[in-house]
Amino acid sequence: MIPFTVCEGPAAPLLQANIDTDMIIRIERISKLSRGELGPWAFEMWRYTGAGEPNPDFVLNREPFKQAPILIAGANFGCGSSREMAVWALEEIGVRCIIAPGFGDIFFSNCLQNGLLPVILEEAQVQRLAAQAEGGRHLRVDLEAMRVSCDGLPDVSFSLAEGTRQALLEGLDEIGQTLKYDAQINAFQARDRLVRPWVYGVARPAAPDTAA
């Protein structure tokens, strides 16, 4: 997982509410493509015309928002089915951070497990940032300071559980976080192997014969 510290650049405003994971990446693409091949098909229903040409009206097809690292979204972004591939597709088009009033719960968790930062702000704050971004101003999202900055607006603070924040800063998914305790885990298993050898496939010692 790529560590997340600061993300700065154009922020593409896509403020429609309830954009689900099927709109982010269609199930037909998931069934045929592997990770690393999904980016061209992210938001395909909006991104392309019926003839397969780029839709000039879609925000991610317009400068300066092509490959924008930040997406400003509407409420309940990433709702619907629990497909991690939606996060993969967004990462493959360059998105590192999504700012929205709220997210689908599983999508939010999948973002954190893949190094994509979901930032929850109040609706009014999101709207103000989107207005500035639409005018071409860059946003800066600083995970260490827990702050979103944009010229022309006061800085906005956001919150995230400290353990989650630290994992993103270090680029660690749940497996990586567990491996930080590898020495302690091995020490516990060594002690436990002596106390409960049968758990590890070692025969239990025979009970002493007390019949005599």
Backbone hydrogen bonds, N-H to C=O, Kabsch-Sander energy under -0.5 kcal/mol:
donor,donor_aa,acceptor,acceptor_aa,energy
4,F,168,L,-2.6
5,T,3,P,-0.5
7,C,141,V,-2.5
9,G,139,L,-2.2
12,A,10,P,-0.5
12,A,70,I,-2.6
14,L,12,A,-0.5
14,L,72,I,-3.7
18,N,75,A,-3.1
20,D,18,N,-0.7
21,T,79,C,-2.3
23,M,20,D,-0.7
24,I,20,D,-1.4
25,I,21,T,-2.5
29,R,26,R,-0.7
30,I,26,R,-1.6
31,S,27,I,-1.9
32,K,28,E,-0.5
32,K,29,R,-0.9
33,L,29,R,-2.5
37,E,34,S,-2.2
41,W,38,L,-2.1
42,A,39,G,-1.7
43,F,24,I,-2.3
44,E,41,W,-1.5
46,W,43,F,-1.5
47,R,43,F,-2.9
48,Y,44,E,-1.6
49,T,53,E,-3.3
52,G,49,T,-2.1
55,N,47,R,-2.9
58,F,55,N,-1.6
61,N,58,F,-2.1
62,R,59,V,-1.6
65,F,62,R,-1.8
66,K,62,R,-0.5
68,A,65,F,-2.0
70,I,10,P,-1.2
71,L,97,C,-2.3
72,I,12,A,-2.8
73,A,71,L,-0.7
73,A,99,I,-3.1
74,G,14,L,-1.0
74,G,16,Q,-0.9
77,F,74,G,-0.7
77,F,102,G,-2.0
78,G,19,I,-2.7
79,C,19,I,-0.8
79,C,76,N,-1.1
83,R,81,S,-1.6
84,E,82,S,-0.6
86,A,83,R,-1.6
87,V,84,E,-1.0
88,W,84,E,-1.8
89,A,85,M,-2.7
90,L,86,A,-1.7
91,E,87,V,-2.5
92,E,88,W,-2.2
93,I,89,A,-0.7
93,I,90,L,-1.0
94,G,91,E,-1.7
95,V,90,L,-2.2
96,R,69,P,-3.1
97,C,69,P,-1.8
98,I,117,L,-2.5
99,I,71,L,-2.9
100,A,119,V,-2.5
104,G,77,F,-2.5
108,F,104,G,-2.7
109,S,105,D,-2.0
110,N,106,I,-2.7
111,C,107,F,-2.3
112,L,108,F,-1.7
113,Q,109,S,-1.6
114,N,111,C,-1.4
115,G,112,L,-0.6
116,L,111,C,-2.3
117,L,96,R,-2.5
117,L,115,G,-0.5
119,V,98,I,-3.3
119,V,117,L,-0.6
120,I,118,P,-0.5
121,L,100,A,-1.8
121,L,119,V,-0.6
126,V,122,E,-2.4
127,Q,123,E,-2.4
128,R,124,A,-2.0
129,L,125,Q,-2.3
130,A,126,V,-2.5
131,A,127,Q,-2.1
132,Q,128,R,-1.8
133,A,129,L,-2.7
134,E,130,A,-2.6
135,G,131,A,-1.0
136,G,133,A,-1.9
137,R,132,Q,-1.9
139,L,9,G,-2.5
140,R,149,S,-2.3
141,V,7,C,-3.4
142,D,140,R,-0.6
142,D,147,R,-2.8
143,L,5,T,-3.0
143,L,141,V,-0.7
144,E,5,T,-0.6
146,M,142,D,-1.1
147,R,142,D,-2.0
148,V,156,V,-3.2
149,S,140,R,-2.9
150,C,153,L,-0.5
151,D,138,H,-0.6
153,L,150,C,-2.1
156,V,148,V,-2.7
158,F,146,M,-1.6
165,R,161,A,-2.9
166,Q,162,E,-2.6
167,A,163,G,-1.9
168,L,164,T,-2.1
169,L,165,R,-2.3
170,E,166,Q,-2.0
171,G,167,A,-0.9
172,L,167,A,-3.0
177,Q,173,D,-2.6
178,T,174,E,-2.1
179,L,175,I,-2.3
180,K,176,G,-0.8
180,K,177,Q,-0.7
181,Y,178,T,-1.9
182,D,179,L,-1.6
185,I,181,Y,-2.6
186,N,182,D,-2.6
187,A,183,A,-2.1
188,F,184,Q,-2.4
189,Q,185,I,-2.5
190,A,186,N,-2.1
191,R,187,A,-2.0
192,D,188,F,-3.0
193,R,189,Q,-2.4
194,L,190,A,-1.0
194,L,191,R,-0.5
195,V,191,R,-1.5
196,R,192,D,-3.4
199,V,196,R,-1.4
200,Y,197,P,-1.3
201,G,198,W,-1.4
202,V,197,P,-2.1
210,T,208,P,-0.7
